[in-house]
Amino acid sequence: MNEYSQDRVNLHTHSFFCGHGTGLVEEYALQAIDQGVSVLGCSEHCPTPDNRWPRSRMSFGRLDEYVAACKATQAAHGPAGRDDLLVLRGFECDYRPEYRSYFEDHLYGDLGCDYLLFGVHYLQLPERRDVPVHRGPLGKADLHAYTEQYIEAMRSGLFLFGAHPDLFAFNYRAWDDEAVACSRAILSCAVDLDMALEINGYGFRKPLVEAPDGMRMAYPIPRFWELAAAEFPSLLVTTNSDAHDASDVAVHWPACRQFAAGFGLKFVRIRIDDRPDGGYRVKMLAP
């Protein structure tokens, strides 16, 4: 068993495999070592057997290649290799109930993944499915759909943590009663389930957006995390770079640390245990 402080761990990265990231898994490992990271989680956008979301996910046919690259990088740089870097195998998933057995039986089972995380990137609406959260303005019904999907994923029990829970703010710009209610529902569920939510470092590198009260980051949004600190002090809070380039493996850390400290939020500790099959079991603990 090993425990790590949050500043030594990054569990959210995307390489060239996803189609909109750059760099080999090996390059991410080398950058992690240079930037003082002890645990690197490879969390490619998860493909599905039916190749859903092809523009932003690697194809299902490259799944074995990706897993092999993660294993080779671990062998080269892990405790048994030339460095002391733990390289974990994971995926960032969009949860849909029809893929549950695929996540459980194939990703965790056959492939021996160390962890899965999730985010809501596409909305499932009554009149249309797979509406990108990051394209076009979102209305109140869209916001509620986002919230319901986020909570459904948390309740599935499949995921280590929830990524960028305030991503809805990218295109739902007002902090109104609807935004407060939906944020409160997500935060409350996370506390009830003892699930960590992520302050996402990629948001600090994105262009500002125009909101009713002025220019702000697309995400993370201060009011979401201010609400978290005020009403949900036991919330588990994690942070990751969401790197899409190898050079960004740990670039998020100073900004995220300062952002969290402004609300009195403290980051989790990460415990990693060996599994009998050679993989790892990852758990997030209260600070």
C-alpha positions as CSV (number, residue, x, y, z in Angstrom):
1,M,0.0,0.0,0.0
2,N,1.2,3.5,-0.9
3,E,-0.4,6.9,-0.2
4,Y,0.3,10.0,-2.2
5,S,-0.6,13.6,-1.8
6,Q,-2.6,15.1,-4.7
7,D,0.3,17.1,-6.0
8,R,2.1,13.9,-6.9
9,V,-0.7,12.3,-8.8
10,N,-2.4,13.1,-12.1
11,L,-5.2,10.7,-13.2
12,H,-6.6,12.5,-16.2
13,T,-4.6,12.5,-19.4
14,H,-5.3,12.1,-23.2
15,S,-2.7,11.1,-25.7
16,F,-2.8,10.9,-29.5
17,F,-5.1,7.8,-29.2
18,C,-8.2,10.0,-28.7
19,G,-7.7,11.9,-32.0
20,H,-7.7,15.3,-30.4
21,G,-4.7,14.9,-28.1
22,T,-1.0,14.8,-29.0
23,G,1.9,12.7,-27.8
24,L,2.7,9.1,-27.1
25,V,1.9,7.4,-23.7
26,E,5.7,7.1,-23.3
27,E,6.1,10.9,-23.8
28,Y,3.6,11.5,-21.0
29,A,5.6,9.3,-18.7
30,L,8.8,11.1,-19.4
31,Q,7.1,14.5,-18.8
32,A,5.5,13.2,-15.6
33,I,9.0,12.2,-14.3
34,D,10.4,15.6,-15.3
35,Q,7.5,17.4,-13.6
36,G,7.7,15.6,-10.3
37,V,4.6,13.3,-10.8
38,S,4.8,9.9,-9.0
39,V,1.5,8.4,-10.3
40,L,0.4,8.9,-13.9
41,G,-3.1,7.8,-14.9
42,C,-3.7,7.1,-18.6
43,S,-7.4,7.9,-19.1
44,E,-8.1,7.9,-22.8
45,H,-11.6,8.8,-23.9
46,C,-13.2,5.4,-23.8
47,P,-14.3,3.8,-27.1
48,T,-17.4,1.8,-27.3
49,P,-18.0,-1.5,-29.2
50,D,-20.3,0.4,-31.6
51,N,-17.8,3.3,-32.1
52,R,-20.2,5.9,-30.8
53,W,-18.8,9.4,-30.7
54,P,-16.1,8.7,-33.3
55,R,-15.0,12.4,-33.6
56,S,-13.8,12.6,-30.0
57,R,-13.0,8.9,-29.1
58,M,-10.4,6.5,-30.4
59,S,-11.8,3.7,-32.4
60,F,-12.7,0.4,-30.7
61,G,-10.2,-1.3,-33.0
62,R,-7.3,0.5,-31.2
63,L,-8.3,-0.5,-27.7
64,D,-5.7,-3.4,-27.4
65,E,-3.0,-1.1,-28.9
66,Y,-3.7,1.5,-26.2
67,V,-3.7,-1.0,-23.4
68,A,-0.4,-2.5,-24.7
69,A,1.2,1.0,-24.8
70,C,0.2,1.6,-21.2
71,K,1.6,-1.7,-20.1
72,A,4.8,-1.2,-22.0
73,T,5.2,2.3,-20.4
74,Q,4.6,0.9,-16.9
75,A,7.2,-1.9,-17.5
76,A,9.8,0.7,-18.6
77,H,9.2,3.3,-16.0
78,G,7.5,1.6,-13.1
79,P,9.1,0.3,-9.9
80,A,10.4,-2.7,-11.7
81,G,11.7,-0.5,-14.5
82,R,14.3,2.3,-14.6
83,D,12.1,4.9,-12.7
84,D,9.7,4.8,-9.8
85,L,6.7,6.1,-11.8
86,L,3.4,4.2,-11.4
87,V,1.6,4.2,-14.7
88,L,-2.1,3.3,-14.3
89,R,-4.4,2.0,-17.0
90,G,-7.8,3.8,-17.2
91,F,-10.4,5.5,-19.3
92,E,-12.6,8.5,-19.2
93,C,-16.1,7.3,-19.9
94,D,-19.4,8.7,-21.0
95,Y,-21.8,6.5,-19.0
96,R,-24.8,5.0,-20.7
97,P,-26.6,2.0,-19.1
98,E,-26.3,0.0,-22.3
99,Y,-22.6,-0.1,-21.9
100,R,-22.5,-1.2,-18.2
101,S,-21.5,-4.8,-18.9
102,Y,-18.8,-3.6,-21.3
103,F,-17.3,-1.4,-18.6
104,E,-17.6,-4.1,-16.0
105,D,-16.8,-7.3,-17.9
106,H,-14.4,-6.0,-20.6
107,L,-12.6,-2.9,-19.3
108,Y,-12.3,-3.9,-15.6
109,G,-12.5,-7.7,-16.3
110,D,-10.7,-8.7,-19.5
111,L,-8.4,-5.7,-19.8
112,G,-7.7,-5.3,-16.0
113,C,-8.1,-1.6,-15.9
114,D,-7.0,0.1,-12.7
115,Y,-9.8,2.7,-12.7
116,L,-12.4,4.5,-14.7
117,L,-13.5,8.1,-14.4
118,F,-16.4,9.7,-16.1
119,G,-17.6,13.0,-17.5
120,V,-20.8,14.2,-19.2
121,H,-19.9,15.4,-22.7
122,Y,-23.1,14.5,-24.6
123,L,-26.7,15.1,-23.6
124,Q,-29.4,12.6,-24.1
125,L,-32.5,14.7,-24.8
126,P,-36.1,13.6,-25.6
127,E,-35.9,14.8,-29.2
128,R,-32.2,14.2,-29.9
129,R,-29.4,12.2,-28.5
130,D,-25.6,12.9,-28.2
131,V,-25.9,16.7,-28.1
132,P,-22.4,18.0,-27.3
133,V,-22.3,20.0,-24.1
134,H,-19.6,22.3,-25.5
135,R,-21.4,23.4,-28.6
136,G,-24.1,26.0,-28.6
137,P,-26.1,27.5,-25.7
138,L,-27.8,25.2,-23.2
139,G,-31.3,25.9,-21.9
140,K,-32.8,24.9,-18.5
141,A,-34.0,21.6,-19.8
142,D,-30.5,20.8,-21.0
143,L,-29.0,21.7,-17.7
144,H,-31.4,19.3,-15.9
145,A,-30.5,16.6,-18.4
146,Y,-26.8,17.1,-17.7
147,T,-27.5,16.9,-14.0
148,E,-29.5,13.7,-14.3
149,Q,-26.9,12.1,-16.4
150,Y,-24.1,13.1,-14.0
151,I,-25.9,11.7,-11.0
152,E,-26.8,8.5,-12.9
153,A,-23.1,8.0,-13.6
154,M,-22.1,8.5,-10.0
155,R,-24.8,6.1,-8.8
156,S,-23.6,3.4,-11.2
157,G,-20.7,2.6,-8.8
158,L,-18.3,2.1,-11.7
159,F,-16.1,5.2,-11.4
160,L,-13.3,6.5,-9.2
161,F,-14.3,10.1,-9.5
162,G,-16.4,12.6,-11.6
163,A,-14.5,14.8,-14.0
164,H,-15.3,18.5,-14.4
165,P,-18.8,18.5,-12.8
166,D,-19.2,22.1,-13.7
167,L,-18.7,21.6,-17.4
168,F,-22.3,22.6,-18.0
169,A,-21.1,26.2,-17.3
170,F,-19.3,26.2,-20.7
171,N,-22.6,26.9,-22.4
172,Y,-25.0,27.6,-19.5
173,R,-23.5,31.0,-18.6
174,A,-25.9,32.3,-16.0
175,W,-25.5,31.5,-12.3
176,D,-29.2,31.5,-11.6
177,D,-31.6,29.4,-9.4
178,E,-31.5,26.5,-11.9
179,A,-27.7,26.4,-11.9
180,V,-27.6,26.5,-8.1
181,A,-30.2,23.7,-7.8
182,C,-28.5,21.5,-10.3
183,S,-25.1,22.1,-8.7
184,R,-26.5,21.4,-5.3
185,A,-27.9,18.1,-6.6
186,I,-24.6,17.0,-8.0
187,L,-22.7,18.0,-4.9
188,S,-25.2,16.3,-2.5
189,C,-25.1,13.1,-4.4
190,A,-21.3,13.0,-4.5
191,V,-21.2,13.5,-0.7
192,D,-23.8,10.8,-0.2
193,L,-21.7,8.4,-2.3
194,D,-18.4,9.4,-0.9
195,M,-17.2,10.2,-4.5
196,A,-14.6,12.8,-5.3
197,L,-15.3,15.6,-7.8
198,E,-12.6,17.2,-9.9
199,I,-11.4,20.7,-10.2
200,N,-10.3,20.4,-13.8
201,G,-7.0,21.9,-14.8
202,Y,-7.7,22.1,-18.5
203,G,-10.3,24.8,-17.9
204,F,-7.5,27.1,-16.8
205,R,-6.0,26.8,-20.2
206,K,-9.2,27.5,-22.2
207,P,-10.3,30.9,-23.5
208,L,-12.6,33.0,-21.2
209,V,-16.3,33.1,-22.0
210,E,-18.7,35.9,-21.7
211,A,-21.3,35.4,-18.9
212,P,-24.1,37.8,-17.8
213,D,-21.9,39.1,-15.0
214,G,-18.8,39.5,-17.1
215,M,-15.9,37.4,-18.5
216,R,-15.0,34.2,-16.7
217,M,-13.4,30.9,-17.2
218,A,-15.6,28.4,-19.0
219,Y,-14.9,26.0,-16.1
220,P,-14.1,25.5,-13.3
221,I,-16.5,28.2,-12.1
222,P,-15.9,29.8,-8.7
223,R,-19.6,29.8,-7.7
224,F,-19.9,26.0,-8.0
225,W,-16.9,25.5,-5.8
226,E,-17.9,28.3,-3.4
227,L,-21.2,26.4,-3.0
228,A,-19.3,23.2,-2.4
229,A,-17.2,24.7,0.3
230,A,-20.2,26.4,2.0
231,E,-22.7,23.6,2.1
232,F,-20.7,20.4,1.5
233,P,-17.6,20.6,3.6
234,S,-17.1,16.8,3.6
235,L,-16.9,16.7,-0.2
236,L,-13.9,14.9,-1.6
237,V,-12.1,17.1,-4.0
238,T,-9.5,16.0,-6.5
239,T,-7.7,17.8,-9.3
240,N,-6.0,16.7,-12.5
241,S,-4.6,18.3,-15.6
242,D,-6.9,16.7,-18.2
243,A,-3.7,17.0,-20.3
244,H,-4.1,16.7,-24.1
245,D,-0.4,17.4,-24.6
246,A,2.4,15.7,-22.8
247,S,4.0,19.0,-21.7
248,D,0.8,19.7,-19.7
249,V,1.0,16.7,-17.3
250,A,1.5,18.9,-14.2
251,V,1.1,22.4,-15.5
252,H,-2.3,22.8,-13.8
253,W,-1.2,22.2,-10.3
254,P,-0.3,25.8,-9.1
255,A,-3.5,27.3,-10.5
256,C,-5.7,24.6,-9.1
257,R,-4.1,24.7,-5.7
258,Q,-4.6,28.5,-5.5
259,F,-8.2,28.2,-6.8
260,A,-9.1,25.5,-4.1
261,A,-7.3,27.4,-1.3
262,G,-9.5,30.4,-2.1
263,F,-12.5,28.5,-0.9
264,G,-10.8,26.6,1.9
265,L,-11.0,23.3,-0.1
266,K,-8.5,20.6,0.5
267,F,-7.5,17.9,-1.9
268,V,-7.8,14.2,-1.4
269,R,-5.0,11.8,-0.6
270,I,-4.7,8.8,-3.0
271,R,-4.1,5.3,-1.8
272,I,-2.9,2.7,-4.3
273,D,-2.8,-1.0,-3.4
274,D,-1.3,-3.8,-5.5
275,R,-3.8,-6.3,-6.9
276,P,-3.0,-10.1,-7.3
277,D,-3.3,-9.8,-11.1
278,G,-0.5,-7.2,-11.3
279,G,-2.8,-4.2,-11.5
280,Y,-3.6,-1.6,-8.9
281,R,-6.6,-0.6,-6.8
282,V,-7.0,3.1,-6.4
283,K,-8.9,4.9,-3.7
284,M,-9.4,8.5,-2.8
285,L,-9.3,9.5,0.9
286,A,-10.3,12.5,2.9
287,P,-7.4,15.0,3.4
